[in-house]
Amino acid sequence: MIENHFHDRYSGIPPVDYSVLTNIFNQIAETDYLTTLDYQFIGDFTIFLSANENLFQKIVTKLVDIKFSEVYSIQKTVQYYLPQALTNILDILVDQHQFTQAKQVFSVYRQYIDYFNDHQYKLLADYFEYRLNYFSAETIDDQKKILDEIGEFLKTVQILFPDMNQTKQIEKSYTRLKDGHSLGKPLYYFRKS
């Protein structure tokens, strides 16, 4: 993770070795339980993970099987990294139009919010629900209606939480949606490894 965040700034830090990332993700996929570091790793390297569809699916399955009472008792710091991992995974699933899996991860996301009472991520979850509905809409008119609903939601969020990071994320994503997306065409596909 240090290589990922700092190799561009410091010549003494090498770039990320992708074979090492693959090995780490394989270990995460095979472990009995995920640690805070695992969630941080998933969050930091979700884009890389999505290059390997098989491994990506294994990690998604692990995330869908989370039991929050067990996670909470292991490490409280999981509250910081788990929602980041869920957010990134959910984002990719929606972009790929993997709606069934996205709904499963979304359910876990809502459970996380309820269990930890996290209002910041509740805003993102509400937005993701709009976004999921937008991409799974059957007609362009349905998409336009949902886009209008998102605009109203965003106005409220901007008034209540103008400086929150999640507000900025929602604003950027909404702007990309407004810039246009054709119905039925995924924004992102699994890349070849």
C-alpha positions as CSV (number, residue, x, y, z in Angstrom):
1,M,0.0,0.0,0.0
2,I,3.0,2.3,0.6
3,E,4.2,1.5,-2.9
4,N,0.8,2.3,-4.3
5,H,0.4,5.7,-2.5
6,F,4.0,7.0,-2.6
7,H,6.0,5.5,-5.5
8,D,5.1,8.5,-7.8
9,R,6.5,10.9,-5.2
10,Y,9.7,9.2,-4.0
11,S,12.2,7.6,-6.3
12,G,13.3,5.1,-3.6
13,I,9.9,3.5,-3.5
14,P,9.3,1.0,-6.3
15,P,6.0,0.7,-8.2
16,V,3.5,-1.9,-7.1
17,D,4.4,-5.5,-8.2
18,Y,1.1,-6.9,-9.6
19,S,2.1,-10.5,-9.0
20,V,2.4,-9.7,-5.3
21,L,-1.1,-8.1,-5.3
22,T,-2.5,-11.3,-7.0
23,N,-0.9,-13.5,-4.3
24,I,-2.2,-11.3,-1.5
25,F,-5.8,-11.3,-3.0
26,N,-5.5,-15.1,-3.3
27,Q,-4.7,-15.3,0.4
28,I,-7.6,-13.0,1.3
29,A,-9.9,-15.1,-0.8
30,E,-8.9,-18.3,1.1
31,T,-8.8,-17.0,4.6
32,D,-11.5,-17.9,7.2
33,Y,-12.1,-14.3,8.2
34,L,-11.1,-10.8,7.0
35,T,-9.1,-8.4,9.0
36,T,-9.0,-4.6,9.0
37,L,-5.9,-4.7,6.8
38,D,-7.8,-7.0,4.4
39,Y,-10.6,-4.5,4.0
40,Q,-8.1,-1.7,3.6
41,F,-6.3,-3.7,0.9
42,I,-9.6,-4.5,-0.9
43,G,-10.5,-0.8,-0.8
44,D,-7.1,0.4,-2.1
45,F,-6.8,-2.1,-4.9
46,T,-10.3,-2.7,-6.1
47,I,-9.5,-1.6,-9.6
48,F,-6.6,-4.0,-9.8
49,L,-8.8,-6.8,-8.3
50,S,-11.4,-6.2,-11.0
51,A,-8.8,-7.2,-13.7
52,N,-9.2,-10.8,-12.4
53,E,-12.9,-11.7,-12.7
54,N,-12.5,-15.0,-10.9
55,L,-10.7,-13.5,-7.9
56,F,-13.0,-10.5,-7.9
57,Q,-16.0,-12.8,-7.6
58,K,-14.4,-14.7,-4.7
59,I,-13.8,-11.5,-2.8
60,V,-17.4,-10.4,-3.5
61,T,-18.7,-13.7,-2.1
62,K,-16.6,-13.1,1.1
63,L,-18.0,-9.6,1.5
64,V,-21.6,-10.8,1.1
65,D,-21.0,-13.4,3.9
66,I,-19.9,-10.8,6.6
67,K,-21.4,-11.2,10.0
68,F,-21.2,-7.8,11.6
69,S,-21.3,-9.0,15.2
70,E,-18.1,-11.0,14.6
71,V,-16.4,-8.3,12.7
72,Y,-17.1,-5.7,15.4
73,S,-15.7,-7.9,18.1
74,I,-12.5,-8.6,16.2
75,Q,-11.5,-5.0,15.5
76,K,-13.4,-1.7,15.8
77,T,-11.2,-0.1,13.2
78,V,-13.0,-2.2,10.6
79,Q,-15.6,0.7,10.7
80,Y,-13.2,2.8,8.7
81,Y,-12.1,0.4,6.0
82,L,-15.0,-1.9,5.5
83,P,-17.3,0.7,4.0
84,Q,-14.6,1.8,1.6
85,A,-14.2,-1.7,0.4
86,L,-17.9,-2.2,0.0
87,T,-18.3,1.2,-1.8
88,N,-15.6,0.4,-4.3
89,I,-16.9,-3.1,-5.0
90,L,-20.5,-1.9,-5.3
91,D,-19.3,0.9,-7.7
92,I,-17.7,-1.6,-10.0
93,L,-20.6,-4.1,-9.9
94,V,-23.1,-1.3,-10.8
95,D,-20.8,0.0,-13.6
96,Q,-20.6,-3.6,-15.0
97,H,-24.4,-4.0,-14.8
98,Q,-23.9,-6.9,-12.4
99,F,-27.2,-6.0,-10.8
100,T,-27.9,-9.2,-8.9
101,Q,-24.6,-9.2,-7.1
102,A,-24.8,-5.4,-6.7
103,K,-28.0,-5.9,-4.8
104,Q,-26.4,-8.5,-2.6
105,V,-23.5,-6.2,-1.7
106,F,-25.9,-3.3,-1.3
107,S,-27.8,-5.3,1.3
108,V,-24.6,-5.9,3.2
109,Y,-23.8,-2.2,2.9
110,R,-27.2,-1.3,4.4
111,Q,-26.6,-3.9,7.2
112,Y,-23.2,-2.2,7.9
113,I,-24.9,1.2,8.2
114,D,-27.6,-0.1,10.5
115,Y,-25.1,-2.0,12.7
116,F,-22.6,0.8,13.0
117,N,-25.1,3.7,12.7
118,D,-22.9,5.5,10.1
119,H,-24.7,8.5,8.7
120,Q,-22.0,9.4,6.3
121,Y,-22.2,6.1,4.5
122,K,-26.0,6.2,4.7
123,L,-25.8,9.1,2.3
124,L,-23.6,7.1,-0.1
125,A,-25.9,4.1,0.2
126,D,-29.0,6.2,-0.6
127,Y,-27.1,7.6,-3.6
128,F,-26.0,4.1,-4.7
129,E,-29.6,2.9,-4.5
130,Y,-30.6,5.8,-6.9
131,R,-27.6,4.9,-9.1
132,L,-28.5,1.2,-9.2
133,N,-32.1,2.1,-10.1
134,Y,-30.8,4.4,-12.8
135,F,-28.6,1.8,-14.5
136,S,-31.2,-1.0,-14.2
137,A,-34.0,1.2,-15.5
138,E,-35.9,-0.2,-18.5
139,T,-36.3,3.0,-20.5
140,I,-34.5,6.3,-21.1
141,D,-37.5,8.1,-19.6
142,D,-37.2,6.1,-16.4
143,Q,-33.5,7.1,-16.3
144,K,-34.4,10.8,-16.7
145,K,-36.9,10.6,-13.9
146,I,-34.3,8.9,-11.6
147,L,-31.7,11.5,-12.6
148,D,-34.2,14.3,-11.5
149,E,-34.7,12.5,-8.2
150,I,-30.9,12.3,-7.7
151,G,-30.7,16.0,-8.4
152,E,-33.2,16.8,-5.7
153,F,-31.5,14.4,-3.3
154,L,-28.1,16.0,-4.0
155,K,-29.6,19.5,-3.3
156,T,-30.6,18.3,0.2
157,V,-27.3,16.7,0.9
158,Q,-25.4,19.8,-0.2
159,I,-27.4,21.9,2.2
160,L,-27.1,19.5,5.2
161,F,-23.5,18.3,4.6
162,P,-21.8,20.8,2.2
163,D,-18.2,19.9,3.2
164,M,-18.4,16.2,3.8
165,N,-16.2,13.9,1.5
166,Q,-19.2,11.8,0.7
167,T,-21.1,14.9,-0.6
168,K,-18.2,15.6,-3.0
169,Q,-18.2,11.9,-4.2
170,I,-21.9,12.1,-4.9
171,E,-21.5,15.4,-6.8
172,K,-18.8,14.0,-9.0
173,S,-20.7,10.8,-9.8
174,Y,-23.9,12.7,-10.4
175,T,-22.1,15.0,-12.9
176,R,-20.8,12.0,-14.8
177,L,-24.4,10.6,-14.9
178,K,-25.8,13.9,-16.2
179,D,-23.1,14.0,-18.9
180,G,-24.8,11.0,-20.4
181,H,-24.8,7.3,-20.4
182,S,-26.7,5.2,-23.0
183,L,-29.3,2.7,-21.6
184,G,-28.1,-0.9,-21.4
185,K,-24.4,-0.2,-22.0
186,P,-22.1,-0.9,-19.0
187,L,-19.6,1.8,-18.2
188,Y,-16.9,-0.7,-17.4
189,Y,-16.1,-4.3,-18.2
190,F,-13.7,-6.7,-16.6
191,R,-10.3,-6.2,-18.1
192,K,-8.1,-9.0,-19.2
193,S,-5.5,-10.0,-16.6
